[in-house]
């Protein structure tokens, strides 16, 4: 689900256990980063059908931004 988020153009990696990271250089503002986090939450919160049940996942998200062009 994370790898298919629109407009990321980045890399999704499993860091270990239940920790994942999405790294991208396509975001141009803090607002865009928040928007992407909201899209990730929306996708991850969708129930997952399994056998005759519906599984739900809860997550927490942190955002880290770096300066532009090495600033």
N, C-alpha and C positions, 0 to 999 in steps of 0.2 A: 504494500500500500504506500509506503514512503517513497519508494523508487518511482512510483507513477504520479507523484504530485505534479500539477501543472506548473511550468515555468521555472523548475528548479535548475535543470541543466547541471546538476551536481552529482555527488557521490553519496550513497548511503552505505554505512558500514556498521557491522555489529562489533561493539567494543568488548562485550563479554556478558554472560548471563542475560539479563533483560535490558541491557543498555545499548542504545543505537545512536548514531550520529549522522547528521546530514550536513555535508559541506558543499557550499556553492559560492561562486563569485558573481552570480547573476543578479544579486539583490543590490539595489542602489540607495536604499534608505532604511532607517529603522522601521518605518511604517510597512515597507515591503517584507521585512523580516517577521514582524508581528502577523501580517496577513498570511505568510507561509506557515507560521506556527499554528494559526487558527485553522488553516486548511488541513494540516497534519492531524490536529485534534479531531476535526470533523470526520476524517477518513478512519482514523484508528477507533473511534467510538462506535462505528457501525458494527452491529452484531455479526458474529461469525457463525454460520450454520454448521453444526456438527452433530451427526447422527440425527436424533430427533430433538435436539436441544439447540439453544441459541446461546453462544458464549459472548460475554462482554469483557472488554479490556479497559483498564483505567491507566492513565499515563500522567507524567509531569514533564514539562518542557522548559528548558533553559535556552537562552539565546546569547550568543557571543558574536560581537562584531569587531572587525579589525579596521584600522585606518586605511584610507585609499592611497595607493601607490607608495606604500611604506611609511606613511605619515603616522 
